[in-house]
Amino acid sequence: MTEPAFFLLDRLCLDIFSHRQMAWFFMDRTGAVTRFGGQAASLTTQLPETGTPIQDSLVFMEGILPLKGETLEFSCIQMEPDICLDARLYRRDTGYVLVVWDATEKEQLLSRTQQQCNELSLLIERQKNQITRNRRIDGQASMSFAFLEELFLALN
């Protein structure tokens, strides 16, 4: 890759996608880092040195290379208590390119969403149980109770 291309990658990472703390790593076929840029220092505690294996800096890359397909995507990789990454690995003729970016905000949103879904599921289960108890007490199989039971099962 030419110097202007590396410059462009850095500008994209540092200027356009600065809010995502994006970084890139070029590797040879063995996974040794040949070049890196962007905001790598904010995403890993140990910056790679040229010629060192990528997994020395980004432990999630351990055992990933050689890549079987053309690309591989990683989502919400917990690196440290306060760093969560998304990443995409690409195969090239001469090796690989790894692009990583901060996914902490995404992970927090997913966690909140999962928590709300769990709470909703518990609420649905409680409502279903209440309807079932009420139906047993009344001794009648009304159509509305049957409908609500089916609805709760579908939602849960």
FENGI-V869599 format. One record per run of one state. SS is the DSSP state (~ for helix, > for strand, _ for the rest). FROM is the first residue (numbers start at 1). LEN is the number of residues. If there is no record, write none. Layout:
BEGIN
SS,FROM,LEN
SS,FROM,LEN
END
This chain:
BEGIN
_,1,2
~,3,14
_,17,1
~,18,3
_,21,2
>,23,6
_,29,3
>,32,7
_,39,1
~,40,4
_,44,9
>,53,1
~,54,3
_,57,2
~,59,3
_,62,9
>,71,10
_,81,2
>,83,10
_,93,2
>,95,8
_,103,1
~,104,35
_,139,4
~,143,13
_,156,1
END
